[in-house]
């Protein structure tokens, strides 16, 4: 049979390939709070964008903006964002959910709108996508601040404006910015708009959620691309490799390096028909640890034909 589209059904819906969440870059261990919980904090600037209770560049906001503004103002995608009065204008067809490519997942558990757009040092040309940070603000900065840490995930890029003014800057979702406030004071804190906070890198934890590969609509028998979501532990990725058969963990010759397309989207332009089942190897940017999702065959084996 002639080579056919790997994911013809994607014309109707997205296909998700999940692998067990124990394939994490770091193990999850519960422990009691210690003095180390107050260590590792660094100063950063913070702003917020989107709706006050939203996920930053959430889909509903983008739809409102695209319907209310001239199309030539918002078709800079993917060259990235203009800012109008703290609201990032995005093209709903390609930037809902932010520059990492997570789409509507940013509004749903486990992200639950607690996300941030990282300035250049944190977004790191997309290699920072998926990294987790704790953020907090002090009552010395604003009396509405609770001083309690809030965990956020990098899902977007903040490429200009105040994000270039500081060595570290997080443009938080309205939900995340408000979560740093005392109960009932979210609106008062959001009215500040821009402030100094403390931040630190932490391990990501997604209990009960599988490592997920969201396959791109353009994938076919010769080309495979996917957004990778919910990596426990380090969260970020330095490299992704694909093998067309069950690899030995020590072997290297069968692994095909994928290229970072943009954000958390990785692609392989094979040049010849790809053969299922696939295995995908992920290497962390932070620690260099690797995990292998082996023999992803349920969808791929049914769809790849030659």
N, C-alpha and C positions, 0 to 999 in steps of 0.2 A: 504494500500500500504506500502511496506517496506520502511524504512528510506532511502532517497536518498541524493545525494550531494546537499548542499544548493545552491552552485553556480557552477553548471556544465558548465554554459556558460563562466565561467572565464578561461577555458582552451583556449578560443579564445581572450577574452578581459577582462580588469578590469571593475568591477562594482563600480560606485560611488553613494553613498547615501548622498544627501545634505539636510541640514536643514536651515531654514531661518536665515540670518546673524544677526537678532535682538536678537537671543539667545546668547548674548555676555557676557563675564565676567565684562565688563565695558561699560558704555554708551559713545558714541562719542559726544563731545560738541566742537564746534568751539569757539575760544576765541582769543583775541588780545594778542600779545607778552607782557610779563611782565618781571620784574627783576628775577622772579623765573625761567625763561628760561635759565639763566646762573648758576643756582644752581644744586647741586647734581652730579657734575662731579668728577670722580676719575681717577687716573693714571692706565694705563695698557700697556702691550706690544702688538705689532702688527706685524704680518708677512702676507704674502699672498701666495696662492697656486693655481695651475691650470694654465689655459691660461690667458693672460693679460686682455682679455675681456670676460672671462668665468664665470662660477658659481662654481668654486672650483672643486669638484669631479664630474664634469658634464659628461654625458653619452658619448659624443663624445671623450673627453679626455681619458676616461677609455677604450674605444674601441681601440684607438691608442696605448695605453700602453699595453693592453693585446695582441695585434698583434705584438708588437715589443720586448717583454720580454719573457723570459722563463716562462712557466706556473707555475713552482714550486716557482717562486719569488712572485707570486701574488695570491696564493691560501690560504693565511693566513686568509681569511674572515671566520668567523667574528671576529677573534682575533685582527684584526686591524693593521693599516697602517704602511708600511715602507715609508721613505721619501728619494727621490732621487733628489737632487738639486732643492729643493722647490716644487717638483711635487709629490703629494701623489699617490702612486701606489695602485690601487684598482681593485677589481674583478668586471667587468662591469655587471655581472649577479646579484650581490647582493649589491653593494655599490655605484652604480651610484646615484648621488644626496646626498650622505653622510650618516652618521651613524644614522640619525633620521628616515630614510626610506621614505623621501618625493619623491625620484626618480626624474624623469625629471621635476617635478613641480618646482624645484629650478630655472630652466632656464626661466620659463614662469611667466607672471603676476599672482598674485600680488607680488611674490618673486622677479622676474625680475633679477635674479643673484645677488641681493644685500643681500648676506648671509655671515655667518661666522661659522667656526669651533671653538667651545669654548674649552678652557683649562679645566682641571678637576673642578675648582670652578664654572665655568659657564655651562659646559655641565651637570654636576651633575648626572652622570650615566644615562643620557638620560632624566631625569626629567626637564632639562633645554631646551629641544627641543621646539621650537616655541616661546621662549622668544625674545622680541625685545629690541634692544639697539641703542642708538645714539653714533656715534664715530666721532671724529674730531682730526686733528693734527694742530699744531701751526707753523707759519712761523719761530718762534724761534727754532723749531725742524728741519724744512727744508723749504727753500724758495719756494718750489713748493706747500706747503700746503695752502689751501684756508681758513682754520679756520672755515668753515661752517660744521654743523653736517650732517651726513649721517645715515639713519636708516637701520639697518641690522637685520636679523633674525637668530637665532641659528638653523642650520640644520645639523650640523656635529660635530664630536669630533676631537680635537687635543690632543692625549694622550701622546706625548713625546717631546723630543727636547726642543726648547725654550718655549713651552707651560708649561713645568714643572719648568722653571726658575723663574717665576714671580707669584705673588698671583692671578693675573688676566691677561689672555692672549687671544687675538682673532686672529685666523688665517683666514684672510679675503679672500674672492674670489678676483680674479684680478679686477673684475668690481668694487667691494666695495672699495678696496684699492685705485684704481685710482680715484674713485669718491670724495675722500678727497682732491684732487689736484685742483689747479687753472685751468681754461680752457686751454687746450692744453698742460698741464704739467703732465698728468697721467703717461706717460712713465718715465719721470724724477723721479717722486715719487716712482714708482714701482722699479726703479733701486736701491733704497736705500735698499729694501728687508726687513729690520727689523728696527723698530723705536718705540719710545714711543708716545702714544696717550692719549686722554681723552675719557672716556666712561661713559654712565649712562643708567639705565634701563628706558624704556618708554613703554607706552601702545601700543599694536599692533592695527592697524586699517586696515581693508580690505573692504573698501566700495564697494558694489556691488558684493561681493564674499560670497558664502555660506559656513558655517561650513560643512566640508566634511569628510566622513568616506570612506576610500579606502580599500575595502575588500580584505584580503589575498587570494591568489589562493588556499591555502590548507584548507579553511573553508569548513565545511560539516555539516550534521545534528546534530553532537555531539560537534562540535568545531567551534568557531567563533573567528576571529581575524581581526583587521583593524588598519590601520594607520589613525590618526586623524589630520586633517589639518585646518588651517585658523581660530584659535580661537581668536576673537577680545579681546581686553583688556589685561589681564595678559598673555595670550598666552601659559603658561606652565600648566602642569597637575600633580596633586598629586595622583589622583585616578580616575578610571573609573568603573562604575557599569552598569550592564545590567538587565533589567526586561523583562519577556516574555509576560506581559500583561500591560494594561494601569495602572500605579501605582498612588496611592495617593501621593501627594508631601510630606506628613508627614510620610508615612509608610516606614518601613525598612526591614520587613521580606521578601518581594518579590525581593529585589535587590540582585543580584549575583555579588560579586566583581570580576572584571577582573584583570589579572596579567599583569604587564609590561613585554612584551616579549623582546623587545630591542628598544631603541630610542623612537619614537612616536607610536610604534606598541604595541597594547594591545590585550590580548587573554583571552578566556574563554573556558576551557575544561570541558564541562558540565557533561559528563558521561551518559547522557540520551538525547533523541531527544529534541531539542529546538523548541519552538512553537512561531511562529510569531503572531501578530506584536511585534517587539522589541521596548523598550524605553532604551535610554542610558543616564546616568547621568555623567556629567563631574565635577570634583572638582579641582579648581585652586590650584597650589602649593603656589603661592605668597600670595593670600588673603584668601583662603579657600572658596571663593564664588562657588556656584554650578549653573549649568544650566541643563535642562532636554530636550533632543530631544525625543518627545513622538511619539509612534505609527509609527515607520518607517516600513511601510507595502508595499510600492509599489513593491520593488524588493523581499523583504524577504517573503512576503505572497505567492508570486508566486513560489518561489523556495523551500521553506521548506515543505516537505510532510512526512507523517508518515503512 
